[in-house]
Amino acid sequence: MDTGAAYLFGIPPPLLQTRLTATNTAAVSWSSPASGLVLQENTKGIATAKWSNVMNNIHDDGTNITHVVYPAGDNSFYRLFKP
């Protein structure tokens, strides 16, 4: 009788990174591919339920997915969310 083993490996979510650019914008990025993950933004604070999906200005170059933020003076918080 043949027997075998099954292994389950958890894949950690990509690390969300932010950096300032030379043009006074901020780049929010994470590794590609990131299947099923959505970038969300909240301007009211991380403890609130005011998260909304970021739908525009996202670029995937095959290695990283980047969203460029044009700061308007308000605080913005970002997270990767898997619906």
Phi and psi restraints in degrees (range 20) as a CNS / XPLOR table:
assign (resid 1 and name C) (resid 2 and name N)
       (resid 2 and name CA) (resid 2 and name C) 1.0 -84.6 20.0 2
assign (resid 2 and name N) (resid 2 and name CA)
       (resid 2 and name C) (resid 3 and name N) 1.0 137.9 20.0 2
assign (resid 2 and name C) (resid 3 and name N)
       (resid 3 and name CA) (resid 3 and name C) 1.0 -126.4 20.0 2
assign (resid 3 and name N) (resid 3 and name CA)
       (resid 3 and name C) (resid 4 and name N) 1.0 159.5 20.0 2
assign (resid 3 and name C) (resid 4 and name N)
       (resid 4 and name CA) (resid 4 and name C) 1.0 -147.4 20.0 2
assign (resid 4 and name N) (resid 4 and name CA)
       (resid 4 and name C) (resid 5 and name N) 1.0 -175.0 20.0 2
assign (resid 4 and name C) (resid 5 and name N)
       (resid 5 and name CA) (resid 5 and name C) 1.0 -135.3 20.0 2
assign (resid 5 and name N) (resid 5 and name CA)
       (resid 5 and name C) (resid 6 and name N) 1.0 147.3 20.0 2
assign (resid 5 and name C) (resid 6 and name N)
       (resid 6 and name CA) (resid 6 and name C) 1.0 -116.5 20.0 2
assign (resid 6 and name N) (resid 6 and name CA)
       (resid 6 and name C) (resid 7 and name N) 1.0 137.7 20.0 2
assign (resid 6 and name C) (resid 7 and name N)
       (resid 7 and name CA) (resid 7 and name C) 1.0 -124.3 20.0 2
assign (resid 7 and name N) (resid 7 and name CA)
       (resid 7 and name C) (resid 8 and name N) 1.0 134.5 20.0 2
assign (resid 7 and name C) (resid 8 and name N)
       (resid 8 and name CA) (resid 8 and name C) 1.0 -112.4 20.0 2
assign (resid 8 and name N) (resid 8 and name CA)
       (resid 8 and name C) (resid 9 and name N) 1.0 127.6 20.0 2
assign (resid 8 and name C) (resid 9 and name N)
       (resid 9 and name CA) (resid 9 and name C) 1.0 -116.6 20.0 2
assign (resid 9 and name N) (resid 9 and name CA)
       (resid 9 and name C) (resid 10 and name N) 1.0 126.3 20.0 2
assign (resid 9 and name C) (resid 10 and name N)
       (resid 10 and name CA) (resid 10 and name C) 1.0 -80.2 20.0 2
assign (resid 10 and name N) (resid 10 and name CA)
       (resid 10 and name C) (resid 11 and name N) 1.0 131.8 20.0 2
assign (resid 10 and name C) (resid 11 and name N)
       (resid 11 and name CA) (resid 11 and name C) 1.0 -99.1 20.0 2
assign (resid 11 and name N) (resid 11 and name CA)
       (resid 11 and name C) (resid 12 and name N) 1.0 117.4 20.0 2
assign (resid 11 and name C) (resid 12 and name N)
       (resid 12 and name CA) (resid 12 and name C) 1.0 -66.8 20.0 2
assign (resid 12 and name N) (resid 12 and name CA)
       (resid 12 and name C) (resid 13 and name N) 1.0 147.7 20.0 2
assign (resid 12 and name C) (resid 13 and name N)
       (resid 13 and name CA) (resid 13 and name C) 1.0 -66.2 20.0 2
assign (resid 13 and name N) (resid 13 and name CA)
       (resid 13 and name C) (resid 14 and name N) 1.0 155.4 20.0 2
assign (resid 13 and name C) (resid 14 and name N)
       (resid 14 and name CA) (resid 14 and name C) 1.0 -67.4 20.0 2
assign (resid 14 and name N) (resid 14 and name CA)
       (resid 14 and name C) (resid 15 and name N) 1.0 153.0 20.0 2
assign (resid 14 and name C) (resid 15 and name N)
       (resid 15 and name CA) (resid 15 and name C) 1.0 -79.6 20.0 2
assign (resid 15 and name N) (resid 15 and name CA)
       (resid 15 and name C) (resid 16 and name N) 1.0 128.6 20.0 2
assign (resid 15 and name C) (resid 16 and name N)
       (resid 16 and name CA) (resid 16 and name C) 1.0 -86.6 20.0 2
assign (resid 16 and name N) (resid 16 and name CA)
       (resid 16 and name C) (resid 17 and name N) 1.0 124.8 20.0 2
assign (resid 16 and name C) (resid 17 and name N)
       (resid 17 and name CA) (resid 17 and name C) 1.0 -120.5 20.0 2
assign (resid 17 and name N) (resid 17 and name CA)
       (resid 17 and name C) (resid 18 and name N) 1.0 147.8 20.0 2
assign (resid 17 and name C) (resid 18 and name N)
       (resid 18 and name CA) (resid 18 and name C) 1.0 -127.5 20.0 2
assign (resid 18 and name N) (resid 18 and name CA)
       (resid 18 and name C) (resid 19 and name N) 1.0 147.0 20.0 2
assign (resid 18 and name C) (resid 19 and name N)
       (resid 19 and name CA) (resid 19 and name C) 1.0 -151.9 20.0 2
assign (resid 19 and name N) (resid 19 and name CA)
       (resid 19 and name C) (resid 20 and name N) 1.0 151.2 20.0 2
assign (resid 19 and name C) (resid 20 and name N)
       (resid 20 and name CA) (resid 20 and name C) 1.0 -83.2 20.0 2
assign (resid 20 and name N) (resid 20 and name CA)
       (resid 20 and name C) (resid 21 and name N) 1.0 145.1 20.0 2
assign (resid 20 and name C) (resid 21 and name N)
       (resid 21 and name CA) (resid 21 and name C) 1.0 -105.2 20.0 2
assign (resid 21 and name N) (resid 21 and name CA)
       (resid 21 and name C) (resid 22 and name N) 1.0 171.6 20.0 2
assign (resid 21 and name C) (resid 22 and name N)
       (resid 22 and name CA) (resid 22 and name C) 1.0 -68.9 20.0 2
assign (resid 22 and name N) (resid 22 and name CA)
       (resid 22 and name C) (resid 23 and name N) 1.0 -16.4 20.0 2
assign (resid 22 and name C) (resid 23 and name N)
       (resid 23 and name CA) (resid 23 and name C) 1.0 -101.9 20.0 2
assign (resid 23 and name N) (resid 23 and name CA)
       (resid 23 and name C) (resid 24 and name N) 1.0 23.2 20.0 2
assign (resid 23 and name C) (resid 24 and name N)
       (resid 24 and name CA) (resid 24 and name C) 1.0 60.0 20.0 2
assign (resid 24 and name N) (resid 24 and name CA)
       (resid 24 and name C) (resid 25 and name N) 1.0 34.7 20.0 2
assign (resid 24 and name C) (resid 25 and name N)
       (resid 25 and name CA) (resid 25 and name C) 1.0 -114.3 20.0 2
assign (resid 25 and name N) (resid 25 and name CA)
       (resid 25 and name C) (resid 26 and name N) 1.0 173.2 20.0 2
assign (resid 25 and name C) (resid 26 and name N)
       (resid 26 and name CA) (resid 26 and name C) 1.0 -118.6 20.0 2
assign (resid 26 and name N) (resid 26 and name CA)
       (resid 26 and name C) (resid 27 and name N) 1.0 140.8 20.0 2
assign (resid 26 and name C) (resid 27 and name N)
       (resid 27 and name CA) (resid 27 and name C) 1.0 -110.7 20.0 2
assign (resid 27 and name N) (resid 27 and name CA)
       (resid 27 and name C) (resid 28 and name N) 1.0 123.5 20.0 2
assign (resid 27 and name C) (resid 28 and name N)
       (resid 28 and name CA) (resid 28 and name C) 1.0 -103.4 20.0 2
assign (resid 28 and name N) (resid 28 and name CA)
       (resid 28 and name C) (resid 29 and name N) 1.0 123.5 20.0 2
assign (resid 28 and name C) (resid 29 and name N)
       (resid 29 and name CA) (resid 29 and name C) 1.0 -142.1 20.0 2
assign (resid 29 and name N) (resid 29 and name CA)
       (resid 29 and name C) (resid 30 and name N) 1.0 160.6 20.0 2
assign (resid 29 and name C) (resid 30 and name N)
       (resid 30 and name CA) (resid 30 and name C) 1.0 -154.0 20.0 2
assign (resid 30 and name N) (resid 30 and name CA)
       (resid 30 and name C) (resid 31 and name N) 1.0 163.6 20.0 2
assign (resid 30 and name C) (resid 31 and name N)
       (resid 31 and name CA) (resid 31 and name C) 1.0 -72.7 20.0 2
assign (resid 31 and name N) (resid 31 and name CA)
       (resid 31 and name C) (resid 32 and name N) 1.0 148.0 20.0 2
assign (resid 31 and name C) (resid 32 and name N)
       (resid 32 and name CA) (resid 32 and name C) 1.0 -107.6 20.0 2
assign (resid 32 and name N) (resid 32 and name CA)
       (resid 32 and name C) (resid 33 and name N) 1.0 145.7 20.0 2
assign (resid 32 and name C) (resid 33 and name N)
       (resid 33 and name CA) (resid 33 and name C) 1.0 -80.6 20.0 2
assign (resid 33 and name N) (resid 33 and name CA)
       (resid 33 and name C) (resid 34 and name N) 1.0 154.0 20.0 2
assign (resid 33 and name C) (resid 34 and name N)
       (resid 34 and name CA) (resid 34 and name C) 1.0 -131.2 20.0 2
assign (resid 34 and name N) (resid 34 and name CA)
       (resid 34 and name C) (resid 35 and name N) 1.0 70.5 20.0 2
assign (resid 34 and name C) (resid 35 and name N)
       (resid 35 and name CA) (resid 35 and name C) 1.0 -58.1 20.0 2
assign (resid 35 and name N) (resid 35 and name CA)
       (resid 35 and name C) (resid 36 and name N) 1.0 127.2 20.0 2
assign (resid 35 and name C) (resid 36 and name N)
       (resid 36 and name CA) (resid 36 and name C) 1.0 80.0 20.0 2
assign (resid 36 and name N) (resid 36 and name CA)
       (resid 36 and name C) (resid 37 and name N) 1.0 1.0 20.0 2
assign (resid 36 and name C) (resid 37 and name N)
       (resid 37 and name CA) (resid 37 and name C) 1.0 -96.6 20.0 2
assign (resid 37 and name N) (resid 37 and name CA)
       (resid 37 and name C) (resid 38 and name N) 1.0 143.9 20.0 2
assign (resid 37 and name C) (resid 38 and name N)
       (resid 38 and name CA) (resid 38 and name C) 1.0 -124.9 20.0 2
assign (resid 38 and name N) (resid 38 and name CA)
       (resid 38 and name C) (resid 39 and name N) 1.0 133.2 20.0 2
assign (resid 38 and name C) (resid 39 and name N)
       (resid 39 and name CA) (resid 39 and name C) 1.0 -77.8 20.0 2
assign (resid 39 and name N) (resid 39 and name CA)
       (resid 39 and name C) (resid 40 and name N) 1.0 130.3 20.0 2
assign (resid 39 and name C) (resid 40 and name N)
       (resid 40 and name CA) (resid 40 and name C) 1.0 -122.4 20.0 2
assign (resid 40 and name N) (resid 40 and name CA)
       (resid 40 and name C) (resid 41 and name N) 1.0 150.9 20.0 2
assign (resid 40 and name C) (resid 41 and name N)
       (resid 41 and name CA) (resid 41 and name C) 1.0 -125.2 20.0 2
assign (resid 41 and name N) (resid 41 and name CA)
       (resid 41 and name C) (resid 42 and name N) 1.0 146.5 20.0 2
assign (resid 41 and name C) (resid 42 and name N)
       (resid 42 and name CA) (resid 42 and name C) 1.0 -141.9 20.0 2
assign (resid 42 and name N) (resid 42 and name CA)
       (resid 42 and name C) (resid 43 and name N) 1.0 125.6 20.0 2
assign (resid 42 and name C) (resid 43 and name N)
       (resid 43 and name CA) (resid 43 and name C) 1.0 -102.4 20.0 2
assign (resid 43 and name N) (resid 43 and name CA)
       (resid 43 and name C) (resid 44 and name N) 1.0 2.6 20.0 2
assign (resid 43 and name C) (resid 44 and name N)
       (resid 44 and name CA) (resid 44 and name C) 1.0 -105.6 20.0 2
assign (resid 44 and name N) (resid 44 and name CA)
       (resid 44 and name C) (resid 45 and name N) 1.0 -5.5 20.0 2
assign (resid 44 and name C) (resid 45 and name N)
       (resid 45 and name CA) (resid 45 and name C) 1.0 116.7 20.0 2
assign (resid 45 and name N) (resid 45 and name CA)
       (resid 45 and name C) (resid 46 and name N) 1.0 150.2 20.0 2
assign (resid 45 and name C) (resid 46 and name N)
       (resid 46 and name CA) (resid 46 and name C) 1.0 -71.0 20.0 2
assign (resid 46 and name N) (resid 46 and name CA)
       (resid 46 and name C) (resid 47 and name N) 1.0 -18.0 20.0 2
assign (resid 46 and name C) (resid 47 and name N)
       (resid 47 and name CA) (resid 47 and name C) 1.0 -84.9 20.0 2
assign (resid 47 and name N) (resid 47 and name CA)
       (resid 47 and name C) (resid 48 and name N) 1.0 -3.4 20.0 2
assign (resid 47 and name C) (resid 48 and name N)
       (resid 48 and name CA) (resid 48 and name C) 1.0 -95.7 20.0 2
assign (resid 48 and name N) (resid 48 and name CA)
       (resid 48 and name C) (resid 49 and name N) 1.0 168.1 20.0 2
assign (resid 48 and name C) (resid 49 and name N)
       (resid 49 and name CA) (resid 49 and name C) 1.0 -97.4 20.0 2
assign (resid 49 and name N) (resid 49 and name CA)
       (resid 49 and name C) (resid 50 and name N) 1.0 24.7 20.0 2
assign (resid 49 and name C) (resid 50 and name N)
       (resid 50 and name CA) (resid 50 and name C) 1.0 -92.9 20.0 2
assign (resid 50 and name N) (resid 50 and name CA)
       (resid 50 and name C) (resid 51 and name N) 1.0 37.1 20.0 2
assign (resid 50 and name C) (resid 51 and name N)
       (resid 51 and name CA) (resid 51 and name C) 1.0 -80.3 20.0 2
assign (resid 51 and name N) (resid 51 and name CA)
       (resid 51 and name C) (resid 52 and name N) 1.0 136.1 20.0 2
assign (resid 51 and name C) (resid 52 and name N)
       (resid 52 and name CA) (resid 52 and name C) 1.0 -132.3 20.0 2
assign (resid 52 and name N) (resid 52 and name CA)
       (resid 52 and name C) (resid 53 and name N) 1.0 147.6 20.0 2
assign (resid 52 and name C) (resid 53 and name N)
       (resid 53 and name CA) (resid 53 and name C) 1.0 -69.8 20.0 2
assign (resid 53 and name N) (resid 53 and name CA)
       (resid 53 and name C) (resid 54 and name N) 1.0 136.7 20.0 2
assign (resid 53 and name C) (resid 54 and name N)
       (resid 54 and name CA) (resid 54 and name C) 1.0 -86.9 20.0 2
assign (resid 54 and name N) (resid 54 and name CA)
       (resid 54 and name C) (resid 55 and name N) 1.0 118.1 20.0 2
assign (resid 54 and name C) (resid 55 and name N)
       (resid 55 and name CA) (resid 55 and name C) 1.0 -109.7 20.0 2
assign (resid 55 and name N) (resid 55 and name CA)
       (resid 55 and name C) (resid 56 and name N) 1.0 -16.3 20.0 2
assign (resid 55 and name C) (resid 56 and name N)
       (resid 56 and name CA) (resid 56 and name C) 1.0 -120.9 20.0 2
assign (resid 56 and name N) (resid 56 and name CA)
       (resid 56 and name C) (resid 57 and name N) 1.0 164.0 20.0 2
assign (resid 56 and name C) (resid 57 and name N)
       (resid 57 and name CA) (resid 57 and name C) 1.0 62.0 20.0 2
assign (resid 57 and name N) (resid 57 and name CA)
       (resid 57 and name C) (resid 58 and name N) 1.0 38.5 20.0 2
assign (resid 57 and name C) (resid 58 and name N)
       (resid 58 and name CA) (resid 58 and name C) 1.0 -112.5 20.0 2
assign (resid 58 and name N) (resid 58 and name CA)
       (resid 58 and name C) (resid 59 and name N) 1.0 129.8 20.0 2
assign (resid 58 and name C) (resid 59 and name N)
       (resid 59 and name CA) (resid 59 and name C) 1.0 -122.8 20.0 2
assign (resid 59 and name N) (resid 59 and name CA)
       (resid 59 and name C) (resid 60 and name N) 1.0 129.5 20.0 2
assign (resid 59 and name C) (resid 60 and name N)
       (resid 60 and name CA) (resid 60 and name C) 1.0 -114.2 20.0 2
assign (resid 60 and name N) (resid 60 and name CA)
       (resid 60 and name C) (resid 61 and name N) 1.0 113.1 20.0 2
assign (resid 60 and name C) (resid 61 and name N)
       (resid 61 and name CA) (resid 61 and name C) 1.0 -95.9 20.0 2
assign (resid 61 and name N) (resid 61 and name CA)
       (resid 61 and name C) (resid 62 and name N) 1.0 9.9 20.0 2
assign (resid 61 and name C) (resid 62 and name N)
       (resid 62 and name CA) (resid 62 and name C) 1.0 93.0 20.0 2
assign (resid 62 and name N) (resid 62 and name CA)
       (resid 62 and name C) (resid 63 and name N) 1.0 -19.8 20.0 2
assign (resid 62 and name C) (resid 63 and name N)
       (resid 63 and name CA) (resid 63 and name C) 1.0 -111.9 20.0 2
assign (resid 63 and name N) (resid 63 and name CA)
       (resid 63 and name C) (resid 64 and name N) 1.0 -43.8 20.0 2
assign (resid 63 and name C) (resid 64 and name N)
       (resid 64 and name CA) (resid 64 and name C) 1.0 -133.4 20.0 2
assign (resid 64 and name N) (resid 64 and name CA)
       (resid 64 and name C) (resid 65 and name N) 1.0 150.2 20.0 2
assign (resid 64 and name C) (resid 65 and name N)
       (resid 65 and name CA) (resid 65 and name C) 1.0 -106.7 20.0 2
assign (resid 65 and name N) (resid 65 and name CA)
       (resid 65 and name C) (resid 66 and name N) 1.0 129.4 20.0 2
assign (resid 65 and name C) (resid 66 and name N)
       (resid 66 and name CA) (resid 66 and name C) 1.0 -130.3 20.0 2
assign (resid 66 and name N) (resid 66 and name CA)
       (resid 66 and name C) (resid 67 and name N) 1.0 138.6 20.0 2
assign (resid 66 and name C) (resid 67 and name N)
       (resid 67 and name CA) (resid 67 and name C) 1.0 -120.1 20.0 2
assign (resid 67 and name N) (resid 67 and name CA)
       (resid 67 and name C) (resid 68 and name N) 1.0 124.2 20.0 2
assign (resid 67 and name C) (resid 68 and name N)
       (resid 68 and name CA) (resid 68 and name C) 1.0 -93.8 20.0 2
assign (resid 68 and name N) (resid 68 and name CA)
       (resid 68 and name C) (resid 69 and name N) 1.0 129.5 20.0 2
assign (resid 68 and name C) (resid 69 and name N)
       (resid 69 and name CA) (resid 69 and name C) 1.0 -107.2 20.0 2
assign (resid 69 and name N) (resid 69 and name CA)
       (resid 69 and name C) (resid 70 and name N) 1.0 129.7 20.0 2
assign (resid 69 and name C) (resid 70 and name N)
       (resid 70 and name CA) (resid 70 and name C) 1.0 -102.7 20.0 2
assign (resid 70 and name N) (resid 70 and name CA)
       (resid 70 and name C) (resid 71 and name N) 1.0 96.1 20.0 2
assign (resid 70 and name C) (resid 71 and name N)
       (resid 71 and name CA) (resid 71 and name C) 1.0 -60.1 20.0 2
assign (resid 71 and name N) (resid 71 and name CA)
       (resid 71 and name C) (resid 72 and name N) 1.0 137.7 20.0 2
assign (resid 71 and name C) (resid 72 and name N)
       (resid 72 and name CA) (resid 72 and name C) 1.0 -115.1 20.0 2
assign (resid 72 and name N) (resid 72 and name CA)
       (resid 72 and name C) (resid 73 and name N) 1.0 13.1 20.0 2
assign (resid 72 and name C) (resid 73 and name N)
       (resid 73 and name CA) (resid 73 and name C) 1.0 101.7 20.0 2
assign (resid 73 and name N) (resid 73 and name CA)
       (resid 73 and name C) (resid 74 and name N) 1.0 -21.0 20.0 2
assign (resid 73 and name C) (resid 74 and name N)
       (resid 74 and name CA) (resid 74 and name C) 1.0 -89.5 20.0 2
assign (resid 74 and name N) (resid 74 and name CA)
       (resid 74 and name C) (resid 75 and name N) 1.0 157.7 20.0 2
assign (resid 74 and name C) (resid 75 and name N)
       (resid 75 and name CA) (resid 75 and name C) 1.0 -78.0 20.0 2
assign (resid 75 and name N) (resid 75 and name CA)
       (resid 75 and name C) (resid 76 and name N) 1.0 142.7 20.0 2
assign (resid 75 and name C) (resid 76 and name N)
       (resid 76 and name CA) (resid 76 and name C) 1.0 -133.6 20.0 2
assign (resid 76 and name N) (resid 76 and name CA)
       (resid 76 and name C) (resid 77 and name N) 1.0 139.3 20.0 2
assign (resid 76 and name C) (resid 77 and name N)
       (resid 77 and name CA) (resid 77 and name C) 1.0 -117.2 20.0 2
assign (resid 77 and name N) (resid 77 and name CA)
       (resid 77 and name C) (resid 78 and name N) 1.0 144.5 20.0 2
assign (resid 77 and name C) (resid 78 and name N)
       (resid 78 and name CA) (resid 78 and name C) 1.0 -129.2 20.0 2
assign (resid 78 and name N) (resid 78 and name CA)
       (resid 78 and name C) (resid 79 and name N) 1.0 149.5 20.0 2
assign (resid 78 and name C) (resid 79 and name N)
       (resid 79 and name CA) (resid 79 and name C) 1.0 -150.9 20.0 2
assign (resid 79 and name N) (resid 79 and name CA)
       (resid 79 and name C) (resid 80 and name N) 1.0 157.6 20.0 2
assign (resid 79 and name C) (resid 80 and name N)
       (resid 80 and name CA) (resid 80 and name C) 1.0 -96.8 20.0 2
assign (resid 80 and name N) (resid 80 and name CA)
       (resid 80 and name C) (resid 81 and name N) 1.0 130.9 20.0 2
assign (resid 80 and name C) (resid 81 and name N)
       (resid 81 and name CA) (resid 81 and name C) 1.0 -126.1 20.0 2
assign (resid 81 and name N) (resid 81 and name CA)
       (resid 81 and name C) (resid 82 and name N) 1.0 136.9 20.0 2
assign (resid 81 and name C) (resid 82 and name N)
       (resid 82 and name CA) (resid 82 and name C) 1.0 -110.0 20.0 2
assign (resid 82 and name N) (resid 82 and name CA)
       (resid 82 and name C) (resid 83 and name N) 1.0 105.7 20.0 2
